[in-house]
Amino acid sequence: MSLEKYDIVISPVKGMDVLSKVEVNRLLDTSQGGLYSTFRNCSLAVLNSGVVTDDAAQLLDRYESFQIRVIQVERGIKLQLSNPPLSAFVDGEIILGINEHLHAVLRDIIYVFDEITDNPKIDLTSSEGISNAVFHILRNADVLQSGIDPNLVVCWGGHAISREEYDYSKEVGYQLGLRGLDICTGCGPGAMKGPMKGANVSHAKQRIHNGTYLGLTEPGIIAAESPNPIVNKLVIMPDIEKRLEAFVRSGHAFVVFPGGVGTAEEILYLLGILLHPDNKDIPFSLIFTGSESAREYFEEINNFILSTLGPIAQSRYKIIMDDPEAVAREVKAGVKQTKQFRIDSGDAFYFNWLLKIAHEFQLPFIANHENMGSLKLYSDMEKHTLAANLRKAFSGIVAGNVKKEGIQLVKEKGLFEIHGDEKIMSAMDKLLQSFIASKRMKISADDYQPCYKIIK
């Protein structure tokens, strides 16, 4: 008989097995603004781990009857799962790694609501307050460790990549792991899974038993990028902007693999920060890399950056193609430089406090027709401000492609319109058309229909 016909009761892993009645009631609050929807959808994404999809609406519709409830018992709490994905269980028992990820969902949703959103001591309208919130969320998740030398490499890239590009990302991860480096990604499949899988093998060879495979996600994207099975530390940040800041504050070097619109968003976010005048003297290791098949992708990205942000932005990264060992050596040297800078400046190894992140990169951007249509994209703007607005434009396209709310908005009101001057719009149109031609927009890219319209 199918497991989906039954309610499954499980015990969460130790560490989140005691909740107050107030916390339980909040998790089960189905009213507008209540936590149940976020708790349910994040839990469903975690239970769907290993199943490749990038359509959040499709996943949520497929498991429309799925429910999760917190039950208080004499020894703590249990979770009652109704109609969960079969792939999360083996012979009726939940897979341990998935159970650990459910623990992360419980931990982060409760903590963010109780200690961040509802905390008068944390000002989420100020730049300092937002950075402080990111720090507290990561510390509560046991991500920030004192007494450890810098060694965390953030790897960005898309889930809709070819097998050759996936294997290359895995080989880069292997070379990084051989050098004792840990991996942080967006936690999903494709270029987010490959570096972790490669590093996992090389860590085993080097007898590194406490390797970190950190996955950072947020409620709006987790259903489209379910955590891959190698992630052993999962953190659900409140929104995409705090997720991006968490990457930048906690990482010691960055490697970007081929991807699509989401990867372009991440690149623009990081370059916009590095272009701020306050950050010009801070060393920052940033490498774009891929197999030979990805050469055209990075040529298009490089040309787009030149056309929009100029040569000063190009000077903040290196492109290394089809050479995993060279990438790993460059990363190792960059991490060493970062360590020395932190020592000389007195900054923490585990959190990049000195990096200036302007308020425009921190405030949540709501992808709707009004906000997309009012973005200012002009060549005469300050470059770090232009990068911030370009990042928002790409974030809106991501929402229209894979997020349930964005997909629904496009269905109801038509395409998102993006306005700007001729030079910027032509460069953006050319880049996006290259993504469509190379099937990098979505996993189901054969029938991709744009959610946007470029207005020059």
C-alpha positions as CSV (number, residue, x, y, z in Angstrom):
1,M,0.0,0.0,0.0
2,S,1.2,3.5,-0.7
3,L,2.8,5.5,2.0
4,E,0.9,8.6,0.8
5,K,-2.4,7.1,2.1
6,Y,-1.2,7.4,5.7
7,D,-0.3,9.9,8.3
8,I,3.3,9.4,9.3
9,V,4.4,10.5,12.8
10,I,8.1,11.2,13.3
11,S,10.3,12.5,16.0
12,P,12.5,15.5,15.1
13,V,16.3,15.1,15.6
14,K,17.6,16.1,19.0
15,G,18.0,19.8,19.5
16,M,14.5,20.9,18.4
17,D,12.4,18.4,20.3
18,V,11.1,20.9,22.9
19,L,8.8,23.8,22.0
20,S,6.5,26.0,24.0
21,K,2.8,26.1,23.5
22,V,3.1,29.6,22.1
23,E,5.6,28.4,19.5
24,V,3.5,25.4,18.5
25,N,0.4,27.6,18.1
26,R,2.4,30.0,15.9
27,L,3.6,27.2,13.7
28,L,0.0,26.0,13.2
29,D,-1.4,29.5,12.7
30,T,-3.1,29.4,9.3
31,S,-4.3,33.0,9.4
32,Q,-2.8,35.7,7.1
33,G,0.6,36.5,8.5
34,G,0.7,33.2,10.4
35,L,3.7,30.8,10.2
36,Y,1.9,27.7,9.0
37,S,2.2,28.4,5.3
38,T,5.9,29.1,5.5
39,F,6.5,26.1,7.8
40,R,4.5,23.8,5.5
41,N,6.0,24.9,2.2
42,C,9.6,24.8,3.5
43,S,9.0,21.3,5.0
44,L,7.5,20.0,1.8
45,A,10.6,21.3,-0.1
46,V,12.9,19.5,2.3
47,L,10.9,16.3,2.0
48,N,11.2,16.5,-1.8
49,S,15.0,16.5,-1.5
50,G,16.7,14.7,-4.5
51,V,13.7,15.2,-6.8
52,V,14.8,17.6,-9.6
53,T,12.3,20.4,-10.4
54,D,12.5,24.2,-10.6
55,D,8.8,25.0,-10.6
56,A,7.7,25.8,-7.1
57,A,4.0,26.1,-8.1
58,Q,4.1,22.7,-9.7
59,L,5.5,21.1,-6.5
60,L,3.0,22.8,-4.3
61,D,0.1,21.9,-6.5
62,R,1.3,18.3,-6.8
63,Y,1.3,17.9,-3.0
64,E,-1.7,20.1,-2.4
65,S,-3.0,17.7,0.2
66,F,0.3,17.6,2.2
67,Q,0.0,18.8,5.8
68,I,2.4,18.9,8.7
69,R,1.4,19.3,12.3
70,V,3.3,19.7,15.5
71,I,2.1,17.4,18.3
72,Q,3.1,18.0,21.9
73,V,3.7,14.7,23.8
74,E,5.1,13.9,27.3
75,R,8.7,13.7,26.1
76,G,8.7,16.7,23.8
77,I,7.2,17.0,20.3
78,K,6.5,14.9,17.3
79,L,5.7,15.9,13.7
80,Q,2.6,14.4,11.9
81,L,3.0,14.3,8.1
82,S,0.0,13.8,6.0
83,N,0.5,12.7,2.3
84,P,4.3,13.5,2.2
85,P,6.5,12.7,-0.8
86,L,7.4,9.0,-0.9
87,S,11.1,9.8,-1.7
88,A,11.7,11.0,1.8
89,F,11.2,7.5,3.3
90,V,12.8,4.1,3.3
91,D,10.6,1.2,4.4
92,G,8.4,3.7,6.2
93,E,11.2,5.4,8.0
94,I,12.2,9.0,7.2
95,I,15.8,9.4,5.9
96,L,18.0,10.8,8.6
97,G,19.4,13.7,6.5
98,I,15.9,14.8,5.6
99,N,14.9,14.7,9.2
100,E,17.9,16.9,10.0
101,H,16.8,19.4,7.4
102,L,13.3,19.4,8.9
103,H,15.0,20.3,12.2
104,A,16.6,23.3,10.4
105,V,13.2,24.4,9.1
106,L,11.7,24.3,12.6
107,R,14.8,26.1,14.2
108,D,15.1,28.9,11.7
109,I,11.4,29.7,11.3
110,I,10.8,29.9,15.0
111,Y,14.0,31.8,15.7
112,V,13.4,34.4,12.9
113,F,9.9,35.1,14.1
114,D,10.7,35.2,17.9
115,E,14.2,36.8,17.9
116,I,14.4,38.8,14.7
117,T,11.0,39.9,13.3
118,D,9.4,40.4,16.7
119,N,12.5,41.8,18.4
120,P,12.4,45.6,19.1
121,K,16.2,45.5,19.7
122,I,16.8,44.6,16.1
123,D,16.1,47.4,13.6
124,L,15.3,45.8,10.3
125,T,14.9,49.3,8.7
126,S,18.6,50.1,9.2
127,S,21.7,48.7,7.4
128,E,23.4,47.9,10.7
129,G,20.3,46.2,12.1
130,I,19.9,44.0,9.0
131,S,23.5,42.9,9.1
132,N,23.1,42.2,12.8
133,A,20.0,40.1,12.1
134,V,22.0,38.0,9.5
135,F,24.7,37.5,12.1
136,H,22.3,36.3,14.7
137,I,20.5,33.9,12.4
138,L,23.8,32.3,11.3
139,R,25.1,32.1,14.9
140,N,21.9,30.5,16.1
141,A,22.3,27.9,13.3
142,D,25.8,27.1,14.6
143,V,27.4,28.3,11.3
144,L,29.8,30.9,12.8
145,Q,32.7,29.1,14.5
146,S,35.4,30.8,16.4
147,G,39.0,29.5,16.5
148,I,38.8,28.2,12.9
149,D,41.0,29.7,10.1
150,P,39.1,31.0,7.0
151,N,38.3,28.1,4.7
152,L,34.7,28.5,3.5
153,V,34.3,28.7,-0.3
154,V,31.0,29.9,-1.7
155,C,30.0,28.3,-5.0
156,W,27.3,29.8,-7.1
157,G,25.8,28.4,-10.3
158,G,22.6,27.2,-11.8
159,H,20.6,24.0,-11.4
160,A,19.7,23.9,-15.2
161,I,23.2,22.9,-16.4
162,S,24.5,20.2,-18.6
163,R,26.1,16.9,-17.4
164,E,29.5,18.1,-18.6
165,E,29.2,21.3,-16.6
166,Y,27.9,19.4,-13.5
167,D,30.9,17.0,-13.7
168,Y,33.3,20.0,-14.0
169,S,31.8,21.7,-10.9
170,K,32.2,18.4,-9.1
171,E,35.9,18.2,-10.1
172,V,36.5,21.8,-8.8
173,G,34.9,20.8,-5.5
174,Y,37.1,17.8,-5.4
175,Q,40.2,20.0,-5.8
176,L,39.0,22.4,-3.2
177,G,38.4,19.6,-0.8
178,L,41.8,18.2,-1.3
179,R,43.1,21.5,0.0
180,G,41.0,21.3,3.2
181,L,38.4,23.8,2.0
182,D,34.7,23.6,3.0
183,I,31.8,24.4,0.6
184,C,28.8,26.7,0.8
185,T,26.1,26.8,-1.9
186,G,22.5,27.6,-2.4
187,C,21.8,24.0,-1.4
188,G,20.0,22.9,-4.5
189,P,20.9,20.6,-7.5
190,G,23.3,21.2,-10.4
191,A,26.2,23.6,-9.7
192,M,25.0,23.8,-6.1
193,K,25.4,20.0,-5.6
194,G,28.4,19.3,-7.7
195,P,31.1,21.1,-5.6
196,M,29.7,19.5,-2.5
197,K,29.8,16.0,-3.9
198,G,33.4,16.5,-5.2
199,A,34.6,17.9,-1.9
200,N,32.9,15.1,0.0
201,V,35.0,12.5,-1.8
202,S,38.3,14.5,-1.3
203,H,37.5,15.1,2.3
204,A,37.2,11.4,2.8
205,K,40.6,10.9,1.1
206,Q,42.2,13.5,3.3
207,R,40.4,11.9,6.4
208,I,38.6,15.1,7.1
209,H,35.6,13.9,9.1
210,N,34.1,17.2,10.0
211,G,33.8,18.8,6.5
212,T,31.1,21.5,6.2
213,Y,28.6,21.5,3.3
214,L,26.6,24.6,4.1
215,G,23.3,25.3,2.2
216,L,21.7,28.8,2.4
217,T,18.2,29.2,1.1
218,E,15.0,31.2,1.8
219,P,11.3,30.4,1.8
220,G,10.7,31.9,-1.7
221,I,13.2,29.7,-3.5
222,I,13.5,26.5,-1.5
223,A,10.6,24.8,-3.3
224,A,12.3,25.4,-6.6
225,E,15.7,24.3,-5.3
226,S,15.1,21.6,-2.7
227,P,18.2,20.9,-0.5
228,N,20.5,18.3,-2.0
229,P,21.4,15.3,0.2
230,I,25.0,16.3,0.8
231,V,24.1,19.5,2.7
232,N,24.9,18.9,6.4
233,K,24.2,22.4,7.6
234,L,21.0,24.0,6.2
235,V,19.9,27.6,7.0
236,I,16.6,29.2,5.9
237,M,17.1,32.9,5.8
238,P,14.0,35.2,5.8
239,D,14.4,36.5,2.3
240,I,16.7,36.6,-0.8
241,E,18.5,39.7,0.3
242,K,19.5,38.3,3.7
243,R,20.4,35.1,2.1
244,L,22.8,36.9,-0.3
245,E,24.2,38.9,2.6
246,A,24.8,35.7,4.5
247,F,26.8,34.3,1.6
248,V,29.0,37.4,1.4
249,R,29.5,37.9,5.1
250,S,30.4,34.2,5.8
251,G,32.4,33.2,2.7
252,H,36.2,33.6,2.3
253,A,36.3,33.0,-1.5
254,F,33.8,32.8,-4.3
255,V,33.6,30.5,-7.3
256,V,30.9,31.1,-9.9
257,F,29.9,28.3,-12.3
258,P,27.6,28.7,-15.3
259,G,23.9,29.2,-14.5
260,G,21.1,31.4,-15.6
261,V,19.2,34.4,-14.4
262,G,19.7,33.5,-10.7
263,T,23.4,33.3,-11.1
264,A,23.5,36.6,-12.9
265,E,21.5,38.1,-10.0
266,E,24.2,36.8,-7.6
267,I,27.0,38.1,-9.7
268,L,25.4,41.6,-9.9
269,Y,24.8,41.6,-6.2
270,L,28.4,40.8,-5.4
271,L,29.9,43.2,-8.0
272,G,27.7,46.0,-6.8
273,I,29.0,45.6,-3.3
274,L,32.6,45.4,-4.4
275,L,32.2,48.5,-6.5
276,H,31.2,50.6,-3.5
277,P,34.1,53.0,-2.8
278,D,34.3,51.9,0.8
279,N,35.3,48.3,-0.4
280,K,37.9,49.2,-2.9
281,D,40.8,48.1,-0.7
282,I,39.3,44.9,0.7
283,P,40.7,41.8,-0.9
284,F,38.0,39.5,-2.3
285,S,38.7,36.3,-4.2
286,L,36.1,35.9,-7.0
287,I,36.5,33.4,-9.9
288,F,34.2,32.6,-12.8
289,T,34.9,29.1,-14.1
290,G,33.3,26.2,-16.1
291,S,34.1,23.5,-18.6
292,E,34.9,24.4,-22.2
293,S,31.2,24.1,-23.0
294,A,30.5,27.1,-20.7
295,R,33.0,29.4,-22.5
296,E,30.3,31.2,-24.4
297,Y,28.2,31.7,-21.2
298,F,31.0,33.5,-19.5
299,E,31.9,35.5,-22.6
300,E,28.3,36.8,-22.6
301,I,28.4,37.6,-18.9
302,N,31.8,39.3,-19.3
303,N,30.5,41.4,-22.2
304,F,27.3,42.3,-20.3
305,I,29.3,43.5,-17.3
306,L,31.6,45.6,-19.5
307,S,28.6,47.2,-21.3
308,T,26.8,48.0,-18.0
309,L,29.2,48.4,-15.2
310,G,32.5,48.9,-17.1
311,P,36.1,47.7,-16.8
312,I,36.4,48.5,-13.1
313,A,33.8,45.8,-12.4
314,Q,35.7,43.4,-14.6
315,S,38.8,44.0,-12.6
316,R,37.1,42.4,-9.5
317,Y,37.1,38.9,-10.9
318,K,39.1,36.4,-12.8
319,I,37.9,33.9,-15.5
320,I,39.6,30.5,-15.4
321,M,38.2,28.0,-17.9
322,D,38.4,24.2,-17.9
323,D,41.2,24.0,-15.2
324,P,39.9,22.8,-11.8
325,E,43.4,22.7,-10.2
326,A,44.2,26.2,-11.3
327,V,40.8,27.3,-9.8
328,A,41.6,25.6,-6.5
329,R,45.1,27.0,-6.3
330,E,43.8,30.5,-7.0
331,V,41.1,30.1,-4.3
332,K,43.6,28.8,-1.8
333,A,45.8,31.9,-2.4
334,G,42.7,34.2,-2.1
335,V,41.7,32.6,1.2
336,K,45.2,33.1,2.5
337,Q,45.1,36.8,1.5
338,T,41.7,37.1,3.2
339,K,43.1,35.6,6.4
340,Q,46.0,38.0,6.5
341,F,43.7,41.0,5.9
342,R,41.4,40.0,8.7
343,I,44.4,39.6,11.0
344,D,45.8,43.0,10.0
345,S,42.4,44.8,10.3
346,G,41.1,43.0,13.4
347,D,38.1,41.7,11.6
348,A,36.5,38.3,12.5
349,F,37.5,35.2,10.5
350,Y,33.9,34.0,10.7
351,F,31.9,37.1,9.6
352,N,33.0,39.9,7.3
353,W,32.0,42.9,9.3
354,L,34.2,45.4,7.5
355,L,32.5,44.9,4.1
356,K,30.2,47.8,3.3
357,I,26.8,46.6,2.1
358,A,24.6,49.6,1.1
359,H,21.0,49.7,2.3
360,E,19.8,49.3,-1.3
361,F,21.2,45.8,-1.4
362,Q,19.6,44.8,1.9
363,L,15.9,45.9,1.6
364,P,13.7,43.1,0.3
365,F,12.6,43.6,-3.3
366,I,9.1,42.5,-4.0
367,A,8.8,41.3,-7.6
368,N,5.5,42.8,-8.9
369,H,4.6,44.7,-12.0
370,E,4.8,48.1,-10.3
371,N,8.2,47.6,-8.8
372,M,9.7,46.0,-11.9
373,G,8.4,48.8,-14.1
374,S,9.8,51.5,-11.9
375,L,13.4,50.3,-11.7
376,K,15.9,52.9,-12.9
377,L,18.4,51.4,-15.3
378,Y,20.5,54.2,-16.8
379,S,24.2,54.4,-17.9
380,D,24.9,57.6,-16.1
381,M,24.1,56.2,-12.6
382,E,26.7,55.4,-10.0
383,K,27.9,51.9,-10.9
384,H,27.2,50.3,-7.5
385,T,23.6,51.7,-7.6
386,L,23.1,50.5,-11.2
387,A,24.3,47.1,-10.1
388,A,21.8,47.1,-7.3
389,N,18.9,47.9,-9.7
390,L,20.1,45.4,-12.3
391,R,20.2,42.7,-9.5
392,K,16.5,43.5,-8.7
393,A,15.5,43.2,-12.3
394,F,17.1,39.8,-12.6
395,S,15.5,38.8,-9.2
396,G,12.1,39.7,-10.6
397,I,12.7,37.4,-13.6
398,V,13.7,34.6,-11.3
399,A,10.4,35.1,-9.4
400,G,8.5,35.1,-12.7
401,N,10.2,31.9,-13.8
402,V,10.1,29.7,-10.7
403,K,8.4,31.3,-7.6
404,K,4.8,30.5,-7.1
405,E,3.8,34.1,-6.4
406,G,5.7,35.5,-9.4
407,I,4.3,32.8,-11.8
408,Q,0.8,33.7,-10.6
409,L,1.3,37.4,-11.1
410,V,2.5,37.0,-14.7
411,K,-0.5,34.7,-15.4
412,E,-2.9,37.3,-14.0
413,K,-1.4,40.6,-15.2
414,G,0.9,39.8,-18.1
415,L,4.6,40.1,-18.5
416,F,6.9,42.1,-16.2
417,E,8.1,45.2,-18.1
418,I,11.7,46.4,-17.6
419,H,12.5,50.0,-18.6
420,G,15.9,51.6,-19.2
421,D,18.1,53.4,-21.6
422,E,19.0,51.9,-25.0
423,K,22.5,50.7,-24.0
424,I,21.5,48.9,-20.8
425,M,18.3,47.4,-22.3
426,S,20.2,46.1,-25.4
427,A,22.8,44.5,-23.2
428,M,20.2,42.9,-21.0
429,D,18.2,41.7,-23.9
430,K,21.2,40.1,-25.5
431,L,22.2,38.3,-22.3
432,L,18.8,37.0,-21.7
433,Q,18.4,35.8,-25.2
434,S,21.6,33.9,-24.9
435,F,20.2,32.2,-21.8
436,I,17.1,31.2,-23.7
437,A,19.1,29.9,-26.7
438,S,21.4,27.8,-24.5
439,K,18.4,26.6,-22.4
440,R,19.6,28.1,-19.1
441,M,16.3,29.7,-18.0
442,K,14.6,26.7,-16.5
443,I,15.1,22.9,-16.3
444,S,12.0,22.6,-18.6
445,A,13.6,25.1,-21.0
446,D,12.4,23.5,-24.3
447,D,9.1,25.3,-23.9
448,Y,10.3,28.4,-22.0
449,Q,8.0,31.4,-22.2
450,P,9.5,34.7,-21.1
451,C,7.9,36.3,-18.0
452,Y,9.4,39.7,-18.9
453,K,9.4,42.3,-21.7
454,I,12.3,44.6,-22.3
455,I,11.2,48.2,-23.0
456,K,13.9,50.4,-24.6
